[in-house]
């Protein structure tokens, strides 16, 4: 494994807002983790991350969501990168210290943080997304949540069109979906994160798919 593990996570990582009407773990900011690293944390193989930030974006005791589930921040320490050891690098899922240092982003004068991580359990949205047994109240609540997202959008209604596009094009790259809709890729990814927060979509290694809940809701339309 090399320093590519520490780059900004691809589209399968979700760093989004709480879902409507469902409890989510308390968190503020998170550490962008690739799928390989996040799954390493879930297995217990990866316990550290190193980041160069102007100020720390996480705090000890906080949690954030990754593609592998809930990640717990156990400790945050400002360090001199020269003190990173080979053992630290292995704990971060890297081949060696040079890979960790090469992967650090941010300004050269920004401090480096050593972040201790552990696994906090499955993403609580998973159970919601898997629930396809919708009551009439569920159908109405989902419709209402989508209506509110549409109403807040500066470009008008987008939620149903995006769900239908994902339904017909599972596993399609975000950039290609965005081109079909005529929006920027980052805009599309933010929109899909909002749909995932409602339990309606799933993130794949490449692209997206409807969740069982999302597919069940569309069948009511």
N, C-alpha and C positions, 0 to 999 in steps of 0.2 A: 504494500500500500504506500502511496506517495502523497505529496502535498496537495494533490487535487482533492483529497478528502476534506480539505479545509476551506475550499472555495465556497462562494455563496451557493446555497443548496438549490437544486433544480426545481422544476415546477411541482414535484410531488410534495415538497415541504409546504405546510400551511401555517401561516402566522397571522391569525385573523381574529375577528371580534367574537364575543360570546354568542352562542346560538340563542334564538328567541325562545324564551320560556323553559330553558333547560339549564341545569346547574353545570358550571364549568369550573375547573380548578382555578384558584386565584393566581394571577400572574400579572406581570407588568410587561417586561420585554423578554426577549429570548435570545438564544444563541443559534444562528443559522447553522444547521447541521445537514450534511448530505445523508442520503439513505443509508449508506454503508456505516457511517459513524453513528447515526441514531440507532441503527440495529445493533451495533456493537455495545452501545450503552445499555440497551435492553437486555443483552446477553450477559452483561457485566465485564465484557472484554475491554471496553473503553470507559475510562473514569475521569479523564481530563480533557479540557479544551484550552487553547491559548488564543487570545485575541488582543489586537492593538486598537484601543479606542481612546478618544479624547477623554471620556469619562466612562465609568463602568455602566453597562446597560442592563446588568442583572444584579441580584442581591442574594445573599445566603438565605436559604429558606424559601425562595421563590420557586415557581414552576413555570414551564412553558410546554407547548405542544410541538411534537415532531412527527414525522411520518411513522415512527415506531411507537408513538404513544406519549404519555406524560413524562417529561424529564424534570428531575429535581436538581436545583442548584444547591449543593451542600456547603460550598465555601467559595469565596472570591478573594484573591490575593494579588496585589500589585507586585510585580517582580521585575528584576533585571533579566532580560532575555538571555544574557550570558550564563545565567545559573540553571537554564533548562538542561536536564540530564538525558542520557539515552533511555533511562527507565521512564522518565516523564514522557518522552516521545512515544515509546511503546504504549504507554497508558493512554495516549491521545490517538492511537491508531495509526501512527506514522512509522516509517522505516527508521528514521534517525532525526537527530536534532536539527540538521540542516533543512530537512523537509518542513519541520514545524516553523522555523524562522523564515524560510522562503515564503511560507503561506500567510504570514502576518500582513494584514492590510492596514490602511490608515497612514497618517503622516509619520515621518521618521522621528519626530519629537514627541509623539503620543506615547503614553505609558502602555505597558503590556500587562495583561491580567492572566493569572492562572486560575482556571475555573474547575472546581471539582463537581462531577456530575454523577447522578445515579438514576435508576429507573423508577418511575412512580406508578406504573401500571398502564393499562390500555387507554387509548383515547376515548373519553366518555361519549364522543359522538358516534363511535362505532356501533354501539347498541341501538342508538336512535336510527342510524342509517340502515341497519339490518331489519328494522321493524316495518314490515310491509302490510301489517294488519291495521289498516287505517279506519278509524271511526268517522262518522260524518263530521264530528267536531274537529278531528285531526285534519280532515280535508279542508274545512273552513279556515282553521288556524293557519295552515300552510298558505292558502290562497291570500289570506290577509297579510301575512308576512311578505309575500312576493309583491303584493300591491303596494306596500309601504316602501319596499326597495325601489320599485318602479317610480313611485311618486317623488322620491328623493333624487332621482337621477336627472342630470341636466340634459341627457339625450333622449329622455322619454322611456317608455316601457322596453325592457330588455330581458326580463327574467324568463318568461315562457319561451321566447325565441332561443335563448341560450340553452335552456333545458332540452328543447327539441333538437337543437344542433348536436348536443352531446349524445342524445339518444341515438341519432342516426350516424354518428361518427365516433364511436368509442375508440380510445387509444390514439386519437389524432393530436398532433402537436399543438400547443397553445398558439404558436405563431400562425399556423394554418387556420385554426378556428377563428382567430382574430381577423385574418384576411377575409374570411367569408362574411363576417359580421361588419367589416369596415371599421374596426376599432384598433387601437394600439394593443400590442401583446400584454403590456403591464396592466392596462385597463381590464382586459379580459380576465387575467389571472386574479385581479382583485375581485371582480364580479363572481368568479367561480368560487373563490374562498367564501364569499357571502352565502352562496348556495350550499356549500359544504357545511357551513355553520348551522344550516337548517336541517342537515342530514339528508340532503337530496342528491349529492354527487360524491363520487369517490375519486381519489387521485391514484393514477397508475404510474408505473415506471416511466412511461411516455403517455402524456395526455390524460384524459379523464373518462369516466363512465358514470352513468346514472347509478345511484344506490338502489337497493330493493325498495326503499321508501320513496325515492324520487320516481322510479318507474311506476310504482303503484299509484302515486298521486297523478301522474300524467294519464294513466288509464281512466281516471275519473273525469277527464276533461272532454 
